[in-house]
Amino acid sequence: MRMYIIGNDGITLCRDAPATVSEGETAVASNEELHAAPLSGKRLLALWNALPGVEKRRNIGDREVLIDQLWSAIEALPDPEPQSDAKRPSKQDAVIAMLRRPEGATVDEVAGATGQSTSKSRSTKLRPY
């Protein structure tokens, strides 16, 4: 279920309901909840104008219509790309992994992994002790 946290910095999509909502934030999961949320007209207008690709508004007009349009626009937004917790291995980690291989690593492989260049091509195998 998609849930949205409306805060001072905009709207954030959550996959699961948050355990707690910070002060000044509002969590909504449906159009009805957005209608019931304690958001001022000025705040609704700012949320609308912050959406990409919408025609900017200067006034609220009919509050109920604005909320319905805001909900439709929010639901149409694509899901953000999930952020990977895995970071790219460091050069040191890459070299250690190469040296741990049963066949070891050549000087050229180590140089390539660290961004170094070798003046001559070497095929000397480096092996752990």
BAKOLMAR-411267 format. One record per atom (N, C-alpha, C): x, y, z. Coordinates in pm, whole numbers, padded with zeros to 5 digits, always signed. Atoms other than C-alpha are relative to their C-alpha. Layout:
BEGIN
XYZ ...
END
This chain:
BEGIN
+00084-00118+00000 +00000+00000+00000 +00089+00124+00000 -00074-00126+00006 +00129+00343-00093 -00052+00095+00107 +00035-00099-00101 +00133+00598+00185 +00088+00121-00026 -00072-00124+00026 +00237+00959+00155 +00014+00079+00130 -00028-00086-00115 +00399+01174+00423 +00012+00142-00056 -00002-00140+00044 +00324+01542+00369 +00066+00080+00111 -00076-00077-00097 +00580+01758+00544 +00038+00135-00058 -00044-00132+00045 +00749+02094+00512 +00081-00006-00128 -00084+00011+00118 +00979+01963+00240 -00071-00068-00117 +00074+00059+00111 +00703+01819+00019 -00068-00130+00038 +00072+00126-00017 +00548+01478-00026 +00099-00114-00020 -00090+00115+00006 +00737+01154+00042 -00084-00126-00007 +00068+00128+00014 +00619+00812-00072 +00061-00101+00096 -00044+00108-00089 +00638+00532+00185 -00068-00128-00044 +00058+00130+00035 +00582+00163+00111 -00087-00053+00114 +00072+00048-00118 +00465+00085+00465 -00036+00119+00087 +00039-00106-00092 +00289+00290+00725 +00113+00025+00099 -00108-00029-00095 +00548+00470+00939 -00048-00024+00143 +00034+00023-00140 +00559+00383+01307 -00043+00130+00067 +00035-00131-00055 +00548+00751+01397 +00013+00104-00110 -00007-00113+00092 +00495+01075+01211 +00049+00119+00080 -00057-00115-00070 +00698+01379+01308 -00101+00113+00011 +00088-00115-00019 +00535+01695+01432 +00002+00085-00127 +00010-00080+00122 +00411+01902+01139 -00016-00082-00125 +00019+00088+00115 +00383+01601+00909 -00138-00066+00008 +00129+00067+00010 +00064+01433+00790 +00016-00122-00088 -00006+00124+00079 +00036+01074+00667 -00138-00025-00060 +00126+00030+00068 -00232+00995+00407 +00021-00119-00092 -00006+00116+00087 -00310+00675+00218 -00118-00003-00097 +00116-00002+00089 -00631+00773+00040 -00045+00143-00022 +00057-00131+00030 -00817+01063-00112 -00082+00050+00119 +00081-00038-00116 -01051+01061+00187 +00087+00053+00114 -00091-00046-00105 -00760+01095+00429 +00060+00136-00036 -00052-00130+00041 -00622+01382+00223 -00106+00109+00022 +00108-00096-00026 -00963+01555+00243 -00010+00031+00149 +00013-00019-00145 -00964+01505+00622 +00125+00060+00064 -00126-00049-00056 -00602+01618+00669 -00010+00149+00033 +00005-00141-00041 -00553+01948+00853 +00100+00086-00078 -00090-00079+00085 -00386+02126+00560 -00070+00129-00041 +00057-00128+00038 -00443+02493+00494 -00009+00009-00152 +00012-00022+00143 -00546+02614+00152 +00133+00044-00060 -00132-00047+00046 -00210+02787+00120 +00097-00118-00016 -00087+00118+00006 -00031+02458+00193 -00039-00090-00117 +00047+00081+00114 -00246+02266-00059 +00045+00061-00132 -00042-00069+00122 -00169+02527-00322 +00150-00016-00022 -00146+00018+00012 +00205+02503-00249 +00034-00143-00042 -00024+00140+00040 +00192+02122-00277 -00033-00019-00147 +00039+00012+00141 +00009+02148-00609 +00106+00062-00090 -00096-00070+00085 +00253+02402-00753 +00138-00063+00002 -00129+00068-00006 +00550+02187-00646 +00003-00127-00085 +00004+00122+00081 +00433+01892-00856 +00056+00026-00139 -00055-00020+00135 +00617+01841-01186 -00109-00013-00106 +00088+00010+00115 +00428+01904-01507 -00143+00048+00019 +00136-00050-00019 +00118+02068-01358 -00004+00149-00034 +00017-00142+00026 -00020+02405-01457 -00008+00072+00135 -00007-00071-00128 +00067+02643-01174 -00128+00078+00024 +00120-00074-00041 -00217+02802-00982 +00040+00119+00086 -00020-00117-00086 -00241+03141-00814 -00097+00001+00116 +00097+00005-00110 -00550+03073-00608 -00054-00142+00013 +00046+00134-00034 -00712+02775-00449 -00122-00042-00082 +00125+00036+00066 -01052+02788-00615 -00081-00086+00094 +00079+00093-00081 -01274+02507-00492 +00095-00097+00071 -00091+00083-00081 -01086+02333-00208 -00018-00148-00028 +00026+00142+00021 -01254+01996-00266 +00053-00046-00137 -00049+00033+00134 -01170+01999-00638 +00153-00002+00000 -00146-00005-00008 -00810+02100-00565 +00055-00126+00067 -00047+00120-00069 -00771+01811-00320 -00015-00122-00089 +00018+00112+00092 -00915+01564-00573 +00106+00001-00110 -00102-00011+00104 -00679+01693-00842 +00139-00028+00055 -00128+00025-00064 -00386+01688-00602 +00021-00149+00022 -00011+00143-00023 -00459+01327-00508 +00026-00075-00132 -00020+00065+00130 -00484+01221-00874 +00142+00021-00050 -00136-00030+00045 -00154+01394-00953 +00104-00076+00082 -00094+00073-00087 +00020+01235-00653 +00002-00148-00037 +00010+00142+00035 -00104+00888-00746 +00064-00030-00135 -00057+00020+00132 +00019+00936-01103 +00152+00010-00002 -00146-00011-00005 +00376+01007-00991 +00063-00138-00003 -00066+00130+00002 +00618+00723-01066 +00065-00030+00134 -00069+00040-00122 +00765+00526-00781 +00146+00039-00011 -00142-00034+00004 +01111+00652-00689 +00085-00126-00009 -00092+00112+00010 +01404+00427-00767 +00046-00039+00140 -00047+00039-00134 +01491+00219-00461 +00150+00026+00012 -00140-00027-00024 +01818+00323-00311 +00068-00127+00050 -00073+00120-00036 +02071+00047-00284 +00082+00025+00126 -00080-00011-00121 +02223-00011+00057 +00144-00043-00025 -00134+00050+00031 +02520-00178-00109 +00081+00113-00063 -00086-00102+00058 +02804+00060-00174 +00102-00068-00089 -00101+00052+00091 +03064+00016-00441 +00123-00038+00082 -00116+00040-00079 +03362-00181-00307 +00118+00095-00025 -00117-00086+00012 +03675+00021-00240 +00108-00072-00081 -00112+00060+00074 +03993-00037-00437 +00069-00105+00087 -00064+00094-00092 +04141-00206-00132 -00081-00129+00008 +00084+00119-00006 +03843-00442-00105 +00011-00082-00127 -00011+00070+00128 +03872-00526-00476 +00132-00078-00009 -00131+00067+00004 +04245-00608-00445 +00003-00119+00095 +00003+00110-00096 +04191-00820-00134 -00081-00116-00055 +00082+00107+00059 +03915-01014-00313 +00077-00073-00110 -00081+00064+00106 +04148-01077-00610 +00106-00090+00060 -00108+00078-00061 +04428-01198-00385 -00053-00125+00071 +00058+00115-00068 +04192-01435-00206 -00048-00108-00098 +00041+00101+00099 +04098-01611-00530 +00102-00114+00001 -00093+00114+00000 +04250-01961-00552 +00114+00017-00101 -00103-00018+00102 +04437-01863-00869 +00082+00126+00021 -00074-00123-00026 +04559-01535-00719 -00035+00109-00099 +00022-00111+00092 +04593-01219-00930 +00131+00041-00062 -00122-00050+00064 +04838-01077-01178 +00024+00144+00043 -00033-00138-00031 +05017-00749-01125 -00088+00093-00084 +00084-00083+00086 +04822-00610-01422 -00144+00008+00053 +00135-00002-00055 +04490-00709-01262 -00007+00092+00122 -00004-00087-00119 +04587-00540-00935 +00015+00145-00043 -00020-00136+00048 +04709-00234-01123 -00129+00054-00062 +00125-00043+00061 +04385-00220-01321 -00107+00032+00104 +00100-00022-00104 +04173-00245-01007 +00028+00126+00080 -00035-00119-00077 +04362+00041-00843 +00019+00123-00086 -00014-00115+00088 +04380+00262-01149 +00144+00032-00033 -00141-00020+00030 +04756+00228-01180 +00031-00061-00136 -00041+00061+00126 +04934+00153-01504 +00138-00062+00020 -00131+00065-00006 +05227-00079-01552 +00071+00028-00130 -00075-00033+00121 +05503+00004-01795 +00017-00122-00089 -00012+00123+00077 +05540-00358-01903 -00112-00094+00041 +00103+00097-00033 +05285-00628-01923 +00064-00111+00081 -00054+00104-00087 +05348-00871-01641 -00109-00101+00026 +00098+00103-00031 +05177-01196-01579 +00036-00071+00130 -00038+00058-00127 +05336-01263-01242 -00122-00011+00088 +00113+00022-00087 +05081-01415-01011 +00037+00040+00141 -00016-00036-00140 +05043-01268-00666 -00094-00092+00078 +00082+00090-00079 +04916-01512-00407 +00015+00035+00147 -00011-00027-00144 +04836-01471-00041 +00094-00101+00064 -00093+00087-00071 +05074-01626+00209 -00068-00126+00045 
END
